Each structure stands twice: as structure tokens, then as C-alpha cells.
Amino acid sequence: MLTYTIRRLILAVPTLLFISLCIFLLLELAPGDPMAQVPLTVPDEVKQKMREALGLGQPIHIRFGKWLYQFFIVEPMYFIDVVFNTTFAEGQQRVISWQTRSPVMDIVAQRIPQTLWVVGASLIVGVLIALPIGIYSAYRQYSWFDQLGTFISMVGFSVPTFFTGVLLIVIFSVGLGWFPSIYDTTHVVNDWDSLLFQLRQMVMPVTVLALFNAAQISRFMRASMLDNLNQDYVRTARAKGLGERTVVMVHVLRNSLIPVVSVIALLIPQVFGGAIITEQVFKVNGLGQLLITAIQANDLPMVQTLTFIFAVLIVLFNLVADVLYGILDPRIRYD
């Protein structure tokens, strides 16, 4: 397993380099001008100097190589400087946002906690809801619980998150006044009351994403459980006199979790993508809103960095899913 993991990590390097090249070229070919936000009263020669200061006058391959060096070499060196109080990155130029003129990774680091509050909680809640529903729906196939769970899952999977978010705002914020409609990103948790307020403002955005996550995971869990409940080893376990709870919760569940692990692992990057819309609806000042703002301002370094971070998450959690396969199923041996 260790050899396989190391081999996959090594293979991930050219994969990520190819993805970064595709992202860079697509953004270069996309319409838009970073000088469009500059007032019309600014003379053309000043705009040209601004373009040169941003590095837009250099060839594409030079700018791409410069971005690779800054992202993969300078940024890790700067991280080491911050953690260990060294001077490796002293004098090195980092990836700078065209919109704010600040280092991109500093802005990302400021926004990540807000996204993790919402995305992390929604994924945990979605998994905790989906697994029991999927297990019991499969065990009680065609019962009223199974029919109701299927209906709710179809609704949760079909209705887009922006519609669900607006609907919850209209009902629970405007109508009932139970929860705030706008997420206060400046709120600091330092006592019990502030923690309660933080939980209250998290309820609706977490519910929107958790409903979408639970709808997908519960369907996969149910289908996987149904497939394993009809296998020969289940009948053999029952014939040996094992209790029904042991058969379902130990033997069937472990084998059923193998494909579901892949869904959960790959759902984590998708949740960050889904949070782009949800953060806009609830005004969560996270990575999703940062990406939308950067796209509107034609801030190519910010858009490229955030998109590449999402790609890294996909590659990373693909590897996590494969490793968990070997842990859950002893028959799988990568080495």
C-alpha cells in the first residue's frame, strides 16, 4: 500500500502540471481585459505601463513558467518562513492578485476558514444523515420509509442549491425570522453566546449543502446495500446462525461502503464547487465568493490559483478513495 501511494503521488505531479497548463491556456483565451476596470480618463500610455507592470507584455510561456515557479517554489518557501521563522523566500516575488495587489495565497488563507465552517459541517451532516437512511431503506426495501427516502432524495438531488437557499431565506428568515439571511463573516467566536450565533447563521447554508450531499450519498448507499444483501455470503452468514444485526451492520455494511467511499471522497471537491453558489446566496465571504469576484474583475492570477486548488483537491481525494478501498476490502492489494 505504501509503495502504491508513493507511486500515485509521483504520477500526480505531471497530472497537475498538465492541468495547470490547461487552466492557464483557457484563461488566456477567455475574453476579458484586466484594464477594463480602469477609469476611461486614464491615458492609454498609463494603461500600457500598468499592463507591463502586471507582466502582460511577456510571452505566454514566460508567464506560465513564472507562475509555476511562484506557486510551486516560492509559496512553499514562504510557508516554511512563516512556520519556522526562516528567510528562504526573502526577496522572492509571490503570486500577486491583480485586483487587490496582495499575495493570492494570503487572501486564500483568510477565506478558507469561512468556507470550511460551511463546507466541512455540511459534508459531515450530509454523511451522518445519508448513511442510516441508505442502510435502512435497503433493508426495508419498498416500505413507506424507503418510498419517502427516495422521494426526498430525488427532490434534494434535482433542486439546485441556489433555489433551495432562496427558499430557506424566504421561509425561515423573512417569514419566521428564526435565522439571519446574511452570513456575518466578521463574527468571532469567543464565548457561549457567540458560538450560538455562529451555529444559527450556519444552519441555512449548511442545510442547503447537506441536503444535496445526503441525496447523492443515500442513493449510492441504498443501491450498494441492495446489491450485497442478495450475495451468497449473506445467506451463508445467516445459515450459520449469525444475528441479523451482525450480518447487516458488519458483513454487508463493510462491503457496501467500498463504492460509497469513492462517492464521498469525490464529493468533497464538488462541495467546494457547490459552495460557490451557496456562498453567493448567503453572502459567505469564502473561496466561492472570492472566485466569483475574481472572475468579474478579470483577476487571472486569483482565478488560476483557485481553479488549480480545486484540481488538486480532486487528484488528492481520488488517491484517498483508492487507499481506503484497500483498507475496506482485504481482497484489494495494490502492491
C-alpha positions as CSV (number, residue, x, y, z in Angstrom):
1,M,0.0,0.0,0.0
2,L,2.8,2.4,0.8
3,T,4.5,1.7,-2.5
4,Y,1.3,2.3,-4.4
5,T,0.6,5.6,-2.5
6,I,4.1,6.9,-3.3
7,R,3.8,5.9,-6.9
8,R,0.4,7.7,-7.2
9,L,1.9,10.8,-5.6
10,I,4.7,10.8,-8.1
11,L,2.3,10.3,-11.0
12,A,0.1,13.2,-9.7
13,V,3.0,15.7,-10.4
14,P,2.8,15.5,-14.3
15,T,-1.0,15.3,-14.0
16,L,-1.2,18.5,-12.0
17,L,1.3,20.2,-14.4
18,F,-0.9,19.3,-17.4
19,I,-4.0,20.6,-15.6
20,S,-2.2,23.9,-14.7
21,L,-1.2,24.3,-18.3
22,C,-4.8,23.7,-19.5
23,I,-6.2,26.2,-16.9
24,F,-3.6,28.8,-17.9
25,L,-4.3,28.5,-21.6
26,L,-8.1,28.6,-21.2
27,L,-7.9,31.7,-19.1
28,E,-5.6,33.3,-21.7
29,L,-8.0,32.5,-24.5
30,A,-11.0,33.7,-22.5
31,P,-12.5,37.1,-23.3
32,G,-11.9,40.0,-20.9
33,D,-9.3,42.7,-20.2
34,P,-7.9,43.4,-16.7
35,M,-7.7,47.0,-17.7
36,A,-11.5,47.2,-18.2
37,Q,-11.9,48.2,-14.6
38,V,-9.6,51.2,-15.0
39,P,-11.4,54.5,-15.4
40,L,-11.7,55.8,-19.0
41,T,-9.9,59.0,-18.0
42,V,-6.6,57.1,-17.6
43,P,-4.4,57.7,-20.7
44,D,-3.5,54.8,-22.9
45,E,0.2,55.1,-22.2
46,V,-0.5,54.8,-18.5
47,K,-2.6,51.7,-19.2
48,Q,0.2,50.2,-21.2
49,K,2.6,50.8,-18.3
50,M,0.1,49.1,-16.0
51,R,0.0,46.1,-18.4
52,E,3.8,45.8,-18.3
53,A,3.8,46.0,-14.5
54,L,1.4,43.1,-14.4
55,G,3.6,41.1,-16.7
56,L,1.1,41.1,-19.6
57,G,3.7,42.2,-22.1
58,Q,5.7,39.0,-21.7
59,P,5.2,35.8,-23.9
60,I,2.7,33.2,-22.7
61,H,5.3,30.5,-22.0
62,I,7.4,33.0,-19.9
63,R,4.3,34.0,-17.8
64,F,3.3,30.3,-17.3
65,G,6.8,29.3,-16.2
66,K,6.9,32.3,-13.8
67,W,3.6,31.3,-12.3
68,L,4.7,27.7,-11.9
69,Y,7.9,28.9,-10.1
70,Q,6.0,31.2,-7.8
71,F,3.3,28.7,-7.0
72,F,5.3,25.6,-6.5
73,I,8.6,27.0,-5.2
74,V,8.1,30.5,-3.7
75,E,4.8,29.8,-1.9
76,P,6.1,26.7,-0.1
77,M,9.3,28.6,0.8
78,Y,7.2,31.4,2.2
79,F,5.1,28.9,4.2
80,I,8.3,27.5,5.7
81,D,9.4,31.0,6.6
82,V,6.1,31.7,8.4
83,V,6.1,28.4,10.3
84,F,9.8,28.1,11.2
85,N,10.8,31.8,11.1
86,T,13.4,31.4,8.4
87,T,14.3,33.6,5.4
88,F,14.2,31.2,2.4
89,A,11.7,33.3,0.5
90,E,13.3,36.7,1.2
91,G,13.3,38.8,-1.9
92,Q,11.2,36.3,-3.9
93,Q,8.2,37.6,-5.8
94,R,4.9,35.8,-4.9
95,V,1.8,35.3,-7.0
96,I,0.1,38.7,-6.8
97,S,-3.6,39.4,-7.3
98,W,-4.3,42.0,-10.0
99,Q,-7.3,43.2,-8.2
100,T,-6.0,43.8,-4.6
101,R,-2.3,43.9,-5.3
102,S,-1.8,41.4,-2.4
103,P,-0.4,37.9,-2.4
104,V,-3.0,35.5,-3.6
105,M,-2.3,32.8,-1.1
106,D,-2.6,35.3,1.8
107,I,-6.1,36.1,0.6
108,V,-7.0,32.4,0.2
109,A,-5.7,31.7,3.7
110,Q,-8.0,34.4,5.1
111,R,-11.1,32.9,3.2
112,I,-10.5,29.2,3.8
113,P,-11.9,29.2,7.5
114,Q,-15.2,30.7,6.4
115,T,-15.6,28.0,3.6
116,L,-14.6,25.2,6.0
117,W,-17.1,26.3,8.5
118,V,-19.9,25.8,5.9
119,V,-18.5,23.1,3.6
120,G,-17.0,20.9,6.4
121,A,-20.1,21.0,8.5
122,S,-22.4,20.3,5.6
123,L,-20.4,17.3,4.5
124,I,-20.3,15.8,8.0
125,V,-24.1,16.4,8.4
126,G,-24.8,15.0,5.0
127,V,-22.9,11.8,5.6
128,L,-24.4,11.3,9.1
129,I,-27.9,11.7,7.6
130,A,-27.3,9.7,4.3
131,L,-25.7,6.5,5.7
132,P,-28.5,5.5,8.1
133,I,-31.2,6.4,5.6
134,G,-29.5,4.4,2.8
135,I,-28.9,1.4,5.0
136,Y,-32.4,1.2,6.4
137,S,-34.0,1.9,3.0
138,A,-32.2,-1.0,1.5
139,Y,-33.0,-3.3,4.4
140,R,-36.7,-2.3,4.3
141,Q,-37.0,-2.1,0.5
142,Y,-40.3,-0.8,-0.8
143,S,-41.5,0.1,2.6
144,W,-43.0,3.6,3.3
145,F,-39.7,4.7,4.7
146,D,-37.9,3.6,1.5
147,Q,-40.5,5.4,-0.6
148,L,-40.3,8.6,1.4
149,G,-36.5,8.5,1.4
150,T,-36.5,8.0,-2.4
151,F,-38.8,11.0,-2.9
152,I,-36.8,13.3,-0.6
153,S,-33.5,12.2,-2.3
154,M,-34.9,12.9,-5.7
155,V,-36.0,16.4,-4.6
156,G,-32.7,17.1,-2.9
157,F,-30.7,16.0,-5.9
158,S,-32.9,17.7,-8.5
159,V,-33.5,21.1,-7.0
160,P,-30.5,23.4,-7.5
161,T,-28.8,24.8,-4.4
162,F,-29.5,28.5,-5.3
163,F,-33.2,27.8,-5.3
164,T,-33.1,25.9,-2.0
165,G,-31.1,28.7,-0.5
166,V,-33.5,31.4,-1.5
167,L,-36.5,29.3,-0.4
168,L,-35.0,28.8,3.1
169,I,-34.3,32.6,3.3
170,V,-37.9,33.4,2.4
171,I,-39.3,30.9,4.9
172,F,-37.0,31.0,7.9
173,S,-35.5,34.5,7.7
174,V,-38.2,36.7,6.1
175,G,-41.2,34.8,7.2
176,L,-40.4,33.3,10.6
177,G,-37.3,35.3,11.5
178,W,-35.5,32.3,13.0
179,F,-32.1,32.6,11.3
180,P,-30.1,35.5,9.8
181,S,-30.3,35.7,6.0
182,I,-26.7,37.0,5.6
183,Y,-23.7,35.2,7.0
184,D,-21.6,37.5,9.2
185,T,-18.0,36.7,8.2
186,T,-16.6,39.2,10.7
187,H,-18.2,37.3,13.7
188,V,-15.7,36.0,16.2
189,V,-16.5,33.0,18.5
190,N,-15.1,33.8,22.0
191,D,-17.9,32.8,24.4
192,W,-21.1,30.7,24.6
193,D,-23.4,33.3,23.1
194,S,-21.1,34.0,20.1
195,L,-20.9,30.2,19.5
196,L,-24.7,30.0,19.5
197,F,-24.9,32.9,17.0
198,Q,-22.3,31.2,14.8
199,L,-24.4,28.0,14.8
200,R,-27.6,29.9,14.0
201,Q,-26.1,31.6,11.0
202,M,-24.6,28.3,9.8
203,V,-27.9,26.5,9.8
204,M,-29.3,27.5,6.5
205,P,-26.2,27.3,4.3
206,V,-25.2,24.0,5.9
207,T,-28.7,22.7,5.4
208,V,-28.7,23.6,1.7
209,L,-25.4,21.8,1.0
210,A,-26.1,18.9,3.4
211,L,-29.4,18.1,1.7
212,F,-27.7,17.9,-1.7
213,N,-24.9,15.8,-0.3
214,A,-27.2,13.4,1.6
215,A,-29.4,12.9,-1.5
216,Q,-26.5,11.6,-3.5
217,I,-24.8,9.5,-0.8
218,S,-28.1,7.9,0.4
219,R,-28.9,6.7,-3.1
220,F,-25.5,5.1,-3.6
221,M,-25.6,3.6,-0.1
222,R,-29.0,2.1,-0.8
223,A,-28.0,0.6,-4.2
224,S,-24.8,-0.8,-2.8
225,M,-26.6,-2.4,0.2
226,L,-29.2,-3.9,-2.0
227,D,-26.5,-5.4,-4.2
228,N,-24.7,-7.0,-1.2
229,L,-27.8,-8.2,0.6
230,N,-28.5,-10.7,-2.2
231,Q,-25.0,-12.2,-2.2
232,D,-24.2,-15.8,-1.3
233,Y,-22.0,-14.8,1.7
234,V,-25.0,-13.1,3.3
235,R,-27.1,-16.3,3.1
236,T,-24.1,-18.3,4.4
237,A,-23.8,-16.0,7.4
238,R,-27.5,-16.3,8.2
239,A,-27.3,-20.1,7.8
240,K,-24.5,-20.2,10.4
241,G,-26.8,-18.6,12.9
242,L,-25.4,-15.1,13.0
243,G,-27.7,-12.4,14.2
244,E,-29.4,-10.2,11.7
245,R,-27.8,-7.1,13.2
246,T,-24.3,-8.7,12.8
247,V,-25.0,-9.8,9.3
248,V,-26.2,-6.3,8.1
249,M,-24.0,-4.0,10.2
250,V,-20.8,-5.9,10.0
251,H,-20.6,-8.1,6.8
252,V,-23.0,-6.3,4.4
253,L,-22.1,-2.7,5.5
254,R,-18.4,-3.1,5.2
255,N,-18.6,-4.4,1.6
256,S,-21.3,-1.8,0.7
257,L,-19.1,1.1,1.9
258,I,-16.5,0.4,-0.8
259,P,-18.2,2.3,-3.7
260,V,-19.7,4.8,-1.3
261,V,-16.3,5.8,-0.1
262,S,-15.4,6.9,-3.6
263,V,-18.6,9.0,-3.8
264,I,-17.8,10.7,-0.5
265,A,-14.2,11.3,-1.4
266,L,-15.0,12.8,-4.8
267,L,-17.9,14.8,-3.3
268,I,-15.5,16.9,-1.2
269,P,-14.1,18.9,-4.2
270,Q,-17.6,19.1,-5.6
271,V,-18.9,20.6,-2.4
272,F,-16.3,23.4,-2.7
273,G,-17.7,24.0,-6.2
274,G,-21.3,23.9,-5.0
275,A,-20.3,26.3,-2.2
276,I,-19.6,28.9,-4.9
277,I,-23.3,29.3,-5.5
278,T,-24.3,28.9,-1.8
279,E,-21.8,31.4,-0.7
280,Q,-23.2,33.9,-3.1
281,V,-26.8,33.3,-1.8
282,F,-25.9,33.7,1.9
283,K,-23.0,36.2,1.4
284,V,-20.4,33.9,2.9
285,N,-17.1,35.5,2.4
286,G,-15.3,32.3,1.4
287,L,-13.5,30.8,-1.5
288,G,-16.6,30.6,-3.7
289,Q,-17.4,34.3,-3.4
290,L,-13.7,35.1,-3.9
291,L,-13.7,33.2,-7.2
292,I,-16.8,35.0,-8.5
293,T,-15.3,38.4,-7.6
294,A,-12.0,37.5,-9.3
295,I,-13.8,36.4,-12.5
296,Q,-15.8,39.6,-12.6
297,A,-12.6,41.6,-12.2
298,N,-10.6,39.6,-14.7
299,D,-8.1,38.8,-12.0
300,L,-6.3,35.9,-13.8
301,P,-3.8,35.0,-11.1
302,M,-6.6,34.6,-8.5
303,V,-8.8,32.6,-10.8
304,Q,-6.0,30.4,-11.9
305,T,-4.8,29.7,-8.4
306,L,-8.3,28.9,-7.0
307,T,-9.2,26.7,-10.0
308,F,-5.9,24.9,-9.6
309,I,-6.6,24.4,-5.9
310,F,-9.9,22.7,-6.8
311,A,-8.0,20.4,-9.2
312,V,-5.5,19.5,-6.5
313,L,-8.4,18.5,-4.2
314,I,-9.8,16.2,-6.9
315,V,-6.5,14.5,-7.5
316,L,-5.8,14.2,-3.8
317,F,-9.2,12.7,-2.8
318,N,-9.0,10.3,-5.7
319,L,-5.9,8.9,-4.1
320,V,-7.6,8.9,-0.7
321,A,-10.5,6.9,-2.1
322,D,-8.2,4.3,-3.7
323,V,-6.3,3.9,-0.4
324,L,-9.5,3.4,1.5
325,Y,-10.5,0.7,-1.0
326,G,-7.6,-1.4,0.2
327,I,-8.5,-0.8,3.9
328,L,-12.2,-1.7,3.5
329,D,-11.7,-4.7,1.2
330,P,-8.8,-7.1,2.1
331,R,-9.1,-8.6,-1.4
332,I,-7.7,-5.5,-2.9
333,R,-3.9,-5.4,-3.0
334,Y,-2.1,-2.6,-4.9
335,D,1.4,-3.8,-4.2
